[in-house]
Amino acid sequence: MDSQALTLAAVVVEQGRAWRLFPVDFTTVEGTFSVYLYAINREHAAAILLELKETAVLRDGDLSGITRN
């Protein structure tokens, strides 16, 4: 398996608003893992996480690359 490091900025400014990186931990039978999401504050991060829980689906296929907008 070919692996590459991915560096995420702790803060991203978009349209004058600072979006901070928040870690989200989850546990499975295989162990505890983390994903990360950007939000304006902790309450916003909690709202995004709730929305993810309700609506998230796994896309078909593997991640083939990452581009910057």
N, CA, C and O atoms as a Tripos MOL2 file, in Angstrom:
@<TRIPOS>MOLECULE
protein
  276   275    69     0     0
PROTEIN
NO_CHARGES

@<TRIPOS>ATOM
      1 N           0.8380   -1.1780    0.0000 N.3       1 MET1
      2 CA          0.0000    0.0000    0.0000 C.3       1 MET1
      3 C           0.8800    1.2370    0.0000 C.2       1 MET1
      4 O           1.7390    1.3860    0.8690 O.2       1 MET1
      5 N           0.6780    2.1230   -0.9600 N.am      2 ASP2
      6 CA          1.4340    3.3640   -1.0770 C.3       2 ASP2
      7 C           0.7720    4.4250   -0.2030 C.2       2 ASP2
      8 O          -0.4240    4.6840   -0.3360 O.2       2 ASP2
      9 N           1.5400    5.0310    0.6810 N.am      3 SER3
     10 CA          0.9510    6.0410    1.5560 C.3       3 SER3
     11 C           1.6740    7.3670    1.3760 C.2       3 SER3
     12 O           2.8720    7.4060    1.0950 O.2       3 SER3
     13 N           0.9330    8.4450    1.5410 N.am      4 GLN4
     14 CA          1.4760    9.7890    1.4700 C.3       4 GLN4
     15 C           0.9950   10.5640    2.6730 C.2       4 GLN4
     16 O          -0.1100   10.3420    3.1680 O.2       4 GLN4
     17 N           1.8220   11.4690    3.1390 N.am      5 ALA5
     18 CA          1.4290   12.3290    4.2500 C.3       5 ALA5
     19 C           0.5090   13.4290    3.7300 C.2       5 ALA5
     20 O           0.6710   13.9250    2.6150 O.2       5 ALA5
     21 N          -0.4350   13.7850    4.5460 N.am      6 LEU6
     22 CA         -1.3570   14.8570    4.2310 C.3       6 LEU6
     23 C          -1.2730   15.8690    5.3550 C.2       6 LEU6
     24 O          -1.5030   15.5270    6.5150 O.2       6 LEU6
     25 N          -0.9470   17.1100    5.0280 N.am      7 THR7
     26 CA         -0.8350   18.1580    6.0310 C.3       7 THR7
     27 C          -2.0590   19.0510    5.9530 C.2       7 THR7
     28 O          -2.3980   19.5600    4.8850 O.2       7 THR7
     29 N          -2.7200   19.2400    7.0830 N.am      8 LEU8
     30 CA         -3.9030   20.0860    7.1590 C.3       8 LEU8
     31 C          -3.5740   21.3340    7.9630 C.2       8 LEU8
     32 O          -2.9420   21.2510    9.0150 O.2       8 LEU8
     33 N          -3.9960   22.4730    7.4750 N.am      9 ALA9
     34 CA         -3.7820   23.7270    8.2010 C.3       9 ALA9
     35 C          -4.6690   23.7540    9.4390 C.2       9 ALA9
     36 O          -5.8220   23.3280    9.3830 O.2       9 ALA9
     37 N          -4.1450   24.2470   10.5500 N.am     10 ALA10
     38 CA         -4.9260   24.3370   11.7920 C.3      10 ALA10
     39 C          -6.0570   25.3410   11.6540 C.2      10 ALA10
     40 O          -7.1130   25.1720   12.2640 O.2      10 ALA10
     41 N          -5.8500   26.3870   10.8570 N.am     11 VAL11
     42 CA         -6.8690   27.4090   10.6190 C.3      11 VAL11
     43 C          -6.8430   27.7700    9.1400 C.2      11 VAL11
     44 O          -5.7800   27.9430    8.5440 O.2      11 VAL11
     45 N          -8.0340   27.8790    8.5600 N.am     12 VAL12
     46 CA         -8.1890   28.3090    7.1730 C.3      12 VAL12
     47 C          -9.1310   29.5000    7.1740 C.2      12 VAL12
     48 O         -10.1960   29.4480    7.7890 O.2      12 VAL12
     49 N          -8.7500   30.5690    6.4920 N.am     13 VAL13
     50 CA         -9.6110   31.7440    6.4000 C.3      13 VAL13
     51 C         -10.3030   31.7120    5.0450 C.2      13 VAL13
     52 O          -9.6540   31.7030    3.9990 O.2      13 VAL13
     53 N         -11.6210   31.6950    5.0840 N.am     14 GLU14
     54 CA        -12.4540   31.6470    3.8810 C.3      14 GLU14
     55 C         -13.4840   32.7490    3.9760 C.2      14 GLU14
     56 O         -14.2640   32.7880    4.9270 O.2      14 GLU14
     57 N         -13.5000   33.6430    3.0080 N.am     15 GLN15
     58 CA        -14.4300   34.7720    2.9720 C.3      15 GLN15
     59 C         -14.4220   35.5340    4.2990 C.2      15 GLN15
     60 O         -15.4710   35.9180    4.8150 O.2      15 GLN15
     61 N         -13.2220   35.7430    4.8400 N.am     16 GLY16
     62 CA        -13.0660   36.5220    6.0550 C.3      16 GLY16
     63 C         -13.3650   35.7840    7.3550 C.2      16 GLY16
     64 O         -13.2380   36.3650    8.4330 O.2      16 GLY16
     65 N         -13.7540   34.5340    7.2760 N.am     17 ARG17
     66 CA        -14.0590   33.7560    8.4920 C.3      17 ARG17
     67 C         -12.9720   32.7170    8.7230 C.2      17 ARG17
     68 O         -12.5200   32.0520    7.7910 O.2      17 ARG17
     69 N         -12.5640   32.5900    9.9710 N.am     18 ALA18
     70 CA        -11.5500   31.6030   10.3370 C.3      18 ALA18
     71 C         -12.2210   30.2790   10.6710 C.2      18 ALA18
     72 O         -13.0670   30.2110   11.5630 O.2      18 ALA18
     73 N         -11.8450   29.2400    9.9590 N.am     19 TRP19
     74 CA        -12.3410   27.8850   10.1840 C.3      19 TRP19
     75 C         -11.2160   27.0960   10.8450 C.2      19 TRP19
     76 O         -10.1330   26.9630   10.2750 O.2      19 TRP19
     77 N         -11.4670   26.5730   12.0430 N.am     20 ARG20
     78 CA        -10.4790   25.8240   12.8030 C.3      20 ARG20
     79 C         -10.6750   24.3320   12.5990 C.2      20 ARG20
     80 O         -11.7830   23.8590   12.3420 O.2      20 ARG20
     81 N          -9.5880   23.6130   12.7170 N.am     21 LEU21
     82 CA         -9.6140   22.1690   12.5630 C.3      21 LEU21
     83 C          -9.9730   21.5140   13.8950 C.2      21 LEU21
     84 O          -9.3570   21.8100   14.9190 O.2      21 LEU21
     85 N         -10.9670   20.6250   13.8850 N.am     22 PHE22
     86 CA        -11.4110   19.9120   15.0870 C.3      22 PHE22
     87 C         -11.2620   18.4170   14.8680 C.2      22 PHE22
     88 O         -11.6920   17.8990   13.8380 O.2      22 PHE22
     89 N         -10.6540   17.7060   15.8310 N.am     23 PRO23
     90 CA        -10.5550   16.2540   15.7150 C.3      23 PRO23
     91 C         -11.8470   15.5920   16.1880 C.2      23 PRO23
     92 O         -12.4800   16.0470   17.1400 O.2      23 PRO23
     93 N         -12.2230   14.5240   15.5150 N.am     24 VAL24
     94 CA        -13.3940   13.7330   15.8830 C.3      24 VAL24
     95 C         -12.9110   12.2920   16.0530 C.2      24 VAL24
     96 O         -12.4100   11.6920   15.1020 O.2      24 VAL24
     97 N         -13.0580   11.7380   17.2430 N.am     25 ASP25
     98 CA        -12.6490   10.3670   17.5100 C.3      25 ASP25
     99 C         -13.8560    9.4330   17.4470 C.2      25 ASP25
    100 O         -14.9690    9.8040   17.8200 O.2      25 ASP25
    101 N         -13.6110    8.2200   16.9690 N.am     26 PHE26
    102 CA        -14.6600    7.2030   16.9770 C.3      26 PHE26
    103 C         -14.0200    5.8530   17.2480 C.2      26 PHE26
    104 O         -12.8500    5.6330   16.9330 O.2      26 PHE26
    105 N         -14.7880    4.9610   17.8290 N.am     27 THR27
    106 CA        -14.2760    3.6500   18.2250 C.3      27 THR27
    107 C         -15.0250    2.5510   17.4970 C.2      27 THR27
    108 O         -16.2510    2.5680   17.3920 O.2      27 THR27
    109 N         -14.2540    1.5930   16.9940 N.am     28 THR28
    110 CA        -14.8210    0.4020   16.3670 C.3      28 THR28
    111 C         -14.1990   -0.8100   17.0580 C.2      28 THR28
    112 O         -13.3910   -0.6590   17.9750 O.2      28 THR28
    113 N         -14.5670   -1.9840   16.6270 N.am     29 VAL29
    114 CA        -13.9620   -3.1860   17.1910 C.3      29 VAL29
    115 C         -12.4730   -3.2630   16.8590 C.2      29 VAL29
    116 O         -11.7270   -3.9900   17.5140 O.2      29 VAL29
    117 N         -12.0430   -2.5190   15.8510 N.am     30 GLU30
    118 CA        -10.6320   -2.5140   15.4400 C.3      30 GLU30
    119 C          -9.7950   -1.4920   16.2030 C.2      30 GLU30
    120 O          -8.5700   -1.4920   16.0830 O.2      30 GLU30
    121 N         -10.4300   -0.6240   16.9820 N.am     31 GLY31
    122 CA         -9.6820    0.3720   17.7450 C.3      31 GLY31
    123 C         -10.3160    1.7490   17.6640 C.2      31 GLY31
    124 O         -11.4260    1.9090   17.1550 O.2      31 GLY31
    125 N          -9.5980    2.7400   18.1720 N.am     32 THR32
    126 CA        -10.0690    4.1240   18.1470 C.3      32 THR32
    127 C          -9.3470    4.8600   17.0240 C.2      32 THR32
    128 O          -8.1300    4.7470   16.8730 O.2      32 THR32
    129 N         -10.1080    5.6080   16.2450 N.am     33 PHE33
    130 CA         -9.5870    6.3180   15.0790 C.3      33 PHE33
    131 C         -10.0370    7.7710   15.1290 C.2      33 PHE33
    132 O         -10.9020    8.1390   15.9240 O.2      33 PHE33
    133 N          -9.4370    8.5920   14.2680 N.am     34 SER34
    134 CA         -9.7870   10.0070   14.2290 C.3      34 SER34
    135 C         -10.0170   10.4620   12.7970 C.2      34 SER34
    136 O          -9.3730    9.9850   11.8630 O.2      34 SER34
    137 N         -10.9290   11.3770   12.6490 N.am     35 VAL35
    138 CA        -11.1100   12.1440   11.4170 C.3      35 VAL35
    139 C         -11.1090   13.6050   11.8470 C.2      35 VAL35
    140 O         -11.1700   13.9060   13.0390 O.2      35 VAL35
    141 N         -11.0420   14.4940   10.8970 N.am     36 TYR36
    142 CA        -10.9510   15.9160   11.2170 C.3      36 TYR36
    143 C         -11.9570   16.6830   10.3860 C.2      36 TYR36
    144 O         -12.2480   16.3150    9.2480 O.2      36 TYR36
    145 N         -12.4870   17.7520   10.9600 N.am     37 LEU37
    146 CA        -13.3920   18.6150   10.2110 C.3      37 LEU37
    147 C         -13.1040   20.0660   10.5600 C.2      37 LEU37
    148 O         -12.6070   20.3770   11.6420 O.2      37 LEU37
    149 N         -13.4250   20.9390    9.6270 N.am     38 TYR38
    150 CA        -13.2630   22.3730    9.8340 C.3      38 TYR38
    151 C         -14.5910   22.9770   10.2660 C.2      38 TYR38
    152 O         -15.6450   22.6530    9.7180 O.2      38 TYR38
    153 N         -14.5240   23.8570   11.2560 N.am     39 ALA39
    154 CA        -15.7200   24.5400   11.7540 C.3      39 ALA39
    155 C         -15.2920   25.8840   12.3390 C.2      39 ALA39
    156 O         -14.1120   26.1140   12.6030 O.2      39 ALA39
    157 N         -16.2600   26.7550   12.5330 N.am     40 ILE40
    158 CA        -15.9870   28.0980   13.0450 C.3      40 ILE40
    159 C         -15.7050   28.0720   14.5460 C.2      40 ILE40
    160 O         -14.8750   28.8380   15.0340 O.2      40 ILE40
    161 N         -16.3950   27.1910   15.2830 N.am     41 ASN41
    162 CA        -16.1620   27.0460   16.7170 C.3      41 ASN41
    163 C         -16.6100   25.6410   17.1260 C.2      41 ASN41
    164 O         -17.0830   24.8650   16.2960 O.2      41 ASN41
    165 N         -16.4590   25.3290   18.3970 N.am     42 ARG42
    166 CA        -16.7820   23.9810   18.8710 C.3      42 ARG42
    167 C         -18.2600   23.6380   18.6860 C.2      42 ARG42
    168 O         -18.5950   22.5120   18.3180 O.2      42 ARG42
    169 N         -19.1400   24.6040   18.9390 N.am     43 GLU43
    170 CA        -20.5770   24.3530   18.7620 C.3      43 GLU43
    171 C         -20.9040   24.0770   17.2970 C.2      43 GLU43
    172 O         -21.7290   23.2150   16.9930 O.2      43 GLU43
    173 N         -20.2590   24.8060   16.3950 N.am     44 HIS44
    174 CA        -20.4450   24.5820   14.9630 C.3      44 HIS44
    175 C         -19.9320   23.1920   14.5860 C.2      44 HIS44
    176 O         -20.5600   22.4870   13.7960 O.2      44 HIS44
    177 N         -18.7870   22.8020   15.1530 N.am     45 ALA45
    178 CA        -18.2410   21.4660   14.9020 C.3      45 ALA45
    179 C         -19.2210   20.3880   15.3590 C.2      45 ALA45
    180 O         -19.4170   19.3900   14.6650 O.2      45 ALA45
    181 N         -19.8380   20.5870   16.5260 N.am     46 ALA46
    182 CA        -20.8150   19.6150   17.0330 C.3      46 ALA46
    183 C         -22.0160   19.5150   16.0910 C.2      46 ALA46
    184 O         -22.5330   18.4220   15.8630 O.2      46 ALA46
    185 N         -22.4600   20.6460   15.5470 N.am     47 ALA47
    186 CA        -23.5940   20.6450   14.6160 C.3      47 ALA47
    187 C         -23.2260   19.9230   13.3210 C.2      47 ALA47
    188 O         -24.0330   19.1660   12.7820 O.2      47 ALA47
    189 N         -22.0170   20.1540   12.8230 N.am     48 ILE48
    190 CA        -21.5660   19.4610   11.6170 C.3      48 ILE48
    191 C         -21.4820   17.9640   11.8660 C.2      48 ILE48
    192 O         -21.8940   17.1690   11.0220 O.2      48 ILE48
    193 N         -20.9480   17.5740   13.0250 N.am     49 LEU49
    194 CA        -20.8530   16.1510   13.3570 C.3      49 LEU49
    195 C         -22.2280   15.4970   13.4070 C.2      49 LEU49
    196 O         -22.4010   14.3840   12.9090 O.2      49 LEU49
    197 N         -23.2010   16.1700   13.9970 N.am     50 LEU50
    198 CA        -24.5580   15.6290   14.0450 C.3      50 LEU50
    199 C         -25.1130   15.4500   12.6330 C.2      50 LEU50
    200 O         -25.7310   14.4310   12.3260 O.2      50 LEU50
    201 N         -24.8900   16.4470   11.7810 N.am     51 GLU51
    202 CA        -25.3570   16.3500   10.4000 C.3      51 GLU51
    203 C         -24.6570   15.2010    9.6670 C.2      51 GLU51
    204 O         -25.2810   14.4870    8.8820 O.2      51 GLU51
    205 N         -23.3720   15.0300    9.9250 N.am     52 LEU52
    206 CA        -22.6530   13.9030    9.3280 C.3      52 LEU52
    207 C         -23.2420   12.5720    9.7720 C.2      52 LEU52
    208 O         -23.4370   11.6720    8.9550 O.2      52 LEU52
    209 N         -23.5240   12.4470   11.0610 N.am     53 LYS53
    210 CA        -24.1050   11.2090   11.5850 C.3      53 LYS53
    211 C         -25.4120   10.8740   10.8840 C.2      53 LYS53
    212 O         -25.7150    9.7060   10.6430 O.2      53 LYS53
    213 N         -26.1810   11.8990   10.5600 N.am     54 GLU54
    214 CA        -27.5100   11.6950    9.9710 C.3      54 GLU54
    215 C         -27.4830   11.4970    8.4610 C.2      54 GLU54
    216 O         -28.3850   10.8670    7.9090 O.2      54 GLU54
    217 N         -26.4620   12.0260    7.7800 N.am     55 THR55
    218 CA        -26.5260   12.0490    6.3150 C.3      55 THR55
    219 C         -25.3330   11.4550    5.5890 C.2      55 THR55
    220 O         -25.4010   11.2700    4.3740 O.2      55 THR55
    221 N         -24.2510   11.1510    6.2740 N.am     56 ALA56
    222 CA        -23.0210   10.7220    5.6000 C.3      56 ALA56
    223 C         -23.1780    9.3600    4.9280 C.2      56 ALA56
    224 O         -23.8260    8.4570    5.4560 O.2      56 ALA56
    225 N         -22.5690    9.2390    3.7550 N.am     57 VAL57
    226 CA        -22.4860    7.9730    3.0370 C.3      57 VAL57
    227 C         -21.0770    7.8520    2.4650 C.2      57 VAL57
    228 O         -20.4340    8.8560    2.1590 O.2      57 VAL57
    229 N         -20.6150    6.6450    2.3260 N.am     58 LEU58
    230 CA        -19.3060    6.3890    1.7560 C.3      58 LEU58
    231 C         -19.4100    6.4360    0.2390 C.2      58 LEU58
    232 O         -20.2570    5.7630   -0.3480 O.2      58 LEU58
    233 N         -18.5590    7.2220   -0.3920 N.am     59 ARG59
    234 CA        -18.5670    7.3150   -1.8520 C.3      59 ARG59
    235 C         -18.0480    6.0270   -2.4720 C.2      59 ARG59
    236 O         -17.2950    5.2800   -1.8480 O.2      59 ARG59
    237 N         -18.4630    5.7800   -3.7060 N.am     60 ASP60
    238 CA        -17.9210    4.6510   -4.4640 C.3      60 ASP60
    239 C         -16.4710    4.9510   -4.8260 C.2      60 ASP60
    240 O         -16.1110    6.1050   -5.0600 O.2      60 ASP60
    241 N         -15.6540    3.9300   -4.8720 N.am     61 GLY61
    242 CA        -14.2690    4.0770   -5.3130 C.3      61 GLY61
    243 C         -13.3360    4.5670   -4.2260 C.2      61 GLY61
    244 O         -13.7600    4.9230   -3.1260 O.2      61 GLY61
    245 N         -12.0540    4.5780   -4.5570 N.am     62 ASP62
    246 CA        -11.0150    5.0210   -3.6480 C.3      62 ASP62
    247 C         -10.6540    6.4690   -3.9180 C.2      62 ASP62
    248 O         -10.9360    6.9960   -4.9940 O.2      62 ASP62
    249 N         -10.0360    7.1050   -2.9500 N.am     63 LEU63
    250 CA         -9.5410    8.4630   -3.1240 C.3      63 LEU63
    251 C          -8.3850    8.4270   -4.0900 C.2      63 LEU63
    252 O          -7.4000    7.7290   -3.8490 O.2      63 LEU63
    253 N          -8.4820    9.1680   -5.1870 N.am     64 SER64
    254 CA         -7.4420    9.1110   -6.2040 C.3      64 SER64
    255 C          -6.5010   10.3040   -6.1460 C.2      64 SER64
    256 O          -5.4300   10.2800   -6.7520 O.2      64 SER64
    257 N          -6.8910   11.3510   -5.4200 N.am     65 GLY65
    258 CA         -6.0140   12.5020   -5.3110 C.3      65 GLY65
    259 C          -6.6770   13.6010   -4.5040 C.2      65 GLY65
    260 O          -7.8780   13.5670   -4.2380 O.2      65 GLY65
    261 N          -5.8780   14.5630   -4.1250 N.am     66 ILE66
    262 CA         -6.3760   15.7040   -3.3560 C.3      66 ILE66
    263 C          -5.9150   16.9660   -4.0600 C.2      66 ILE66
    264 O          -4.7410   17.1060   -4.4050 O.2      66 ILE66
    265 N          -6.8420   17.8760   -4.2680 N.am     67 THR67
    266 CA         -6.5060   19.1480   -4.8980 C.3      67 THR67
    267 C          -6.9200   20.2930   -4.0160 C.2      67 THR67
    268 O          -7.8220   20.1490   -3.1900 O.2      67 THR67
    269 N          -6.2860   21.4110   -4.1750 N.am     68 ARG68
    270 CA         -6.6620   22.6130   -3.4350 C.3      68 ARG68
    271 C          -7.6150   23.4330   -4.2800 C.2      68 ARG68
    272 O          -7.4290   23.5590   -5.4900 O.2      68 ARG68
    273 N          -8.6450   23.9930   -3.6430 N.am     69 ASN69
    274 CA         -9.5910   24.8560   -4.3610 C.3      69 ASN69
    275 C          -9.0010   26.2290   -4.5500 C.2      69 ASN69
    276 O          -9.6440   27.1020   -5.1340 O.2      69 ASN69
@<TRIPOS>BOND
     1     1     2 1
     2     2     3 1
     3     3     4 2
     4     3     5 am
     5     5     6 1
     6     6     7 1
     7     7     8 2
     8     7     9 am
     9     9    10 1
    10    10    11 1
    11    11    12 2
    12    11    13 am
    13    13    14 1
    14    14    15 1
    15    15    16 2
    16    15    17 am
    17    17    18 1
    18    18    19 1
    19    19    20 2
    20    19    21 am
    21    21    22 1
    22    22    23 1
    23    23    24 2
    24    23    25 am
    25    25    26 1
    26    26    27 1
    27    27    28 2
    28    27    29 am
    29    29    30 1
    30    30    31 1
    31    31    32 2
    32    31    33 am
    33    33    34 1
    34    34    35 1
    35    35    36 2
    36    35    37 am
    37    37    38 1
    38    38    39 1
    39    39    40 2
    40    39    41 am
    41    41    42 1
    42    42    43 1
    43    43    44 2
    44    43    45 am
    45    45    46 1
    46    46    47 1
    47    47    48 2
    48    47    49 am
    49    49    50 1
    50    50    51 1
    51    51    52 2
    52    51    53 am
    53    53    54 1
    54    54    55 1
    55    55    56 2
    56    55    57 am
    57    57    58 1
    58    58    59 1
    59    59    60 2
    60    59    61 am
    61    61    62 1
    62    62    63 1
    63    63    64 2
    64    63    65 am
    65    65    66 1
    66    66    67 1
    67    67    68 2
    68    67    69 am
    69    69    70 1
    70    70    71 1
    71    71    72 2
    72    71    73 am
    73    73    74 1
    74    74    75 1
    75    75    76 2
    76    75    77 am
    77    77    78 1
    78    78    79 1
    79    79    80 2
    80    79    81 am
    81    81    82 1
    82    82    83 1
    83    83    84 2
    84    83    85 am
    85    85    86 1
    86    86    87 1
    87    87    88 2
    88    87    89 am
    89    89    90 1
    90    90    91 1
    91    91    92 2
    92    91    93 am
    93    93    94 1
    94    94    95 1
    95    95    96 2
    96    95    97 am
    97    97    98 1
    98    98    99 1
    99    99   100 2
   100    99   101 am
   101   101   102 1
   102   102   103 1
   103   103   104 2
   104   103   105 am
   105   105   106 1
   106   106   107 1
   107   107   108 2
   108   107   109 am
   109   109   110 1
   110   110   111 1
   111   111   112 2
   112   111   113 am
   113   113   114 1
   114   114   115 1
   115   115   116 2
   116   115   117 am
   117   117   118 1
   118   118   119 1
   119   119   120 2
   120   119   121 am
   121   121   122 1
   122   122   123 1
   123   123   124 2
   124   123   125 am
   125   125   126 1
   126   126   127 1
   127   127   128 2
   128   127   129 am
   129   129   130 1
   130   130   131 1
   131   131   132 2
   132   131   133 am
   133   133   134 1
   134   134   135 1
   135   135   136 2
   136   135   137 am
   137   137   138 1
   138   138   139 1
   139   139   140 2
   140   139   141 am
   141   141   142 1
   142   142   143 1
   143   143   144 2
   144   143   145 am
   145   145   146 1
   146   146   147 1
   147   147   148 2
   148   147   149 am
   149   149   150 1
   150   150   151 1
   151   151   152 2
   152   151   153 am
   153   153   154 1
   154   154   155 1
   155   155   156 2
   156   155   157 am
   157   157   158 1
   158   158   159 1
   159   159   160 2
   160   159   161 am
   161   161   162 1
   162   162   163 1
   163   163   164 2
   164   163   165 am
   165   165   166 1
   166   166   167 1
   167   167   168 2
   168   167   169 am
   169   169   170 1
   170   170   171 1
   171   171   172 2
   172   171   173 am
   173   173   174 1
   174   174   175 1
   175   175   176 2
   176   175   177 am
   177   177   178 1
   178   178   179 1
   179   179   180 2
   180   179   181 am
   181   181   182 1
   182   182   183 1
   183   183   184 2
   184   183   185 am
   185   185   186 1
   186   186   187 1
   187   187   188 2
   188   187   189 am
   189   189   190 1
   190   190   191 1
   191   191   192 2
   192   191   193 am
   193   193   194 1
   194   194   195 1
   195   195   196 2
   196   195   197 am
   197   197   198 1
   198   198   199 1
   199   199   200 2
   200   199   201 am
   201   201   202 1
   202   202   203 1
   203   203   204 2
   204   203   205 am
   205   205   206 1
   206   206   207 1
   207   207   208 2
   208   207   209 am
   209   209   210 1
   210   210   211 1
   211   211   212 2
   212   211   213 am
   213   213   214 1
   214   214   215 1
   215   215   216 2
   216   215   217 am
   217   217   218 1
   218   218   219 1
   219   219   220 2
   220   219   221 am
   221   221   222 1
   222   222   223 1
   223   223   224 2
   224   223   225 am
   225   225   226 1
   226   226   227 1
   227   227   228 2
   228   227   229 am
   229   229   230 1
   230   230   231 1
   231   231   232 2
   232   231   233 am
   233   233   234 1
   234   234   235 1
   235   235   236 2
   236   235   237 am
   237   237   238 1
   238   238   239 1
   239   239   240 2
   240   239   241 am
   241   241   242 1
   242   242   243 1
   243   243   244 2
   244   243   245 am
   245   245   246 1
   246   246   247 1
   247   247   248 2
   248   247   249 am
   249   249   250 1
   250   250   251 1
   251   251   252 2
   252   251   253 am
   253   253   254 1
   254   254   255 1
   255   255   256 2
   256   255   257 am
   257   257   258 1
   258   258   259 1
   259   259   260 2
   260   259   261 am
   261   261   262 1
   262   262   263 1
   263   263   264 2
   264   263   265 am
   265   265   266 1
   266   266   267 1
   267   267   268 2
   268   267   269 am
   269   269   270 1
   270   270   271 1
   271   271   272 2
   272   271   273 am
   273   273   274 1
   274   274   275 1
   275   275   276 2
@<TRIPOS>SUBSTRUCTURE
     1 MET1         2 RESIDUE 1 A MET
     2 ASP2         6 RESIDUE 1 A ASP
     3 SER3        10 RESIDUE 1 A SER
     4 GLN4        14 RESIDUE 1 A GLN
     5 ALA5        18 RESIDUE 1 A ALA
     6 LEU6        22 RESIDUE 1 A LEU
     7 THR7        26 RESIDUE 1 A THR
     8 LEU8        30 RESIDUE 1 A LEU
     9 ALA9        34 RESIDUE 1 A ALA
    10 ALA10       38 RESIDUE 1 A ALA
    11 VAL11       42 RESIDUE 1 A VAL
    12 VAL12       46 RESIDUE 1 A VAL
    13 VAL13       50 RESIDUE 1 A VAL
    14 GLU14       54 RESIDUE 1 A GLU
    15 GLN15       58 RESIDUE 1 A GLN
    16 GLY16       62 RESIDUE 1 A GLY
    17 ARG17       66 RESIDUE 1 A ARG
    18 ALA18       70 RESIDUE 1 A ALA
    19 TRP19       74 RESIDUE 1 A TRP
    20 ARG20       78 RESIDUE 1 A ARG
    21 LEU21       82 RESIDUE 1 A LEU
    22 PHE22       86 RESIDUE 1 A PHE
    23 PRO23       90 RESIDUE 1 A PRO
    24 VAL24       94 RESIDUE 1 A VAL
    25 ASP25       98 RESIDUE 1 A ASP
    26 PHE26      102 RESIDUE 1 A PHE
    27 THR27      106 RESIDUE 1 A THR
    28 THR28      110 RESIDUE 1 A THR
    29 VAL29      114 RESIDUE 1 A VAL
    30 GLU30      118 RESIDUE 1 A GLU
    31 GLY31      122 RESIDUE 1 A GLY
    32 THR32      126 RESIDUE 1 A THR
    33 PHE33      130 RESIDUE 1 A PHE
    34 SER34      134 RESIDUE 1 A SER
    35 VAL35      138 RESIDUE 1 A VAL
    36 TYR36      142 RESIDUE 1 A TYR
    37 LEU37      146 RESIDUE 1 A LEU
    38 TYR38      150 RESIDUE 1 A TYR
    39 ALA39      154 RESIDUE 1 A ALA
    40 ILE40      158 RESIDUE 1 A ILE
    41 ASN41      162 RESIDUE 1 A ASN
    42 ARG42      166 RESIDUE 1 A ARG
    43 GLU43      170 RESIDUE 1 A GLU
    44 HIS44      174 RESIDUE 1 A HIS
    45 ALA45      178 RESIDUE 1 A ALA
    46 ALA46      182 RESIDUE 1 A ALA
    47 ALA47      186 RESIDUE 1 A ALA
    48 ILE48      190 RESIDUE 1 A ILE
    49 LEU49      194 RESIDUE 1 A LEU
    50 LEU50      198 RESIDUE 1 A LEU
    51 GLU51      202 RESIDUE 1 A GLU
    52 LEU52      206 RESIDUE 1 A LEU
    53 LYS53      210 RESIDUE 1 A LYS
    54 GLU54      214 RESIDUE 1 A GLU
    55 THR55      218 RESIDUE 1 A THR
    56 ALA56      222 RESIDUE 1 A ALA
    57 VAL57      226 RESIDUE 1 A VAL
    58 LEU58      230 RESIDUE 1 A LEU
    59 ARG59      234 RESIDUE 1 A ARG
    60 ASP60      238 RESIDUE 1 A ASP
    61 GLY61      242 RESIDUE 1 A GLY
    62 ASP62      246 RESIDUE 1 A ASP
    63 LEU63      250 RESIDUE 1 A LEU
    64 SER64      254 RESIDUE 1 A SER
    65 GLY65      258 RESIDUE 1 A GLY
    66 ILE66      262 RESIDUE 1 A ILE
    67 THR67      266 RESIDUE 1 A THR
    68 ARG68      270 RESIDUE 1 A ARG
    69 ASN69      274 RESIDUE 1 A ASN
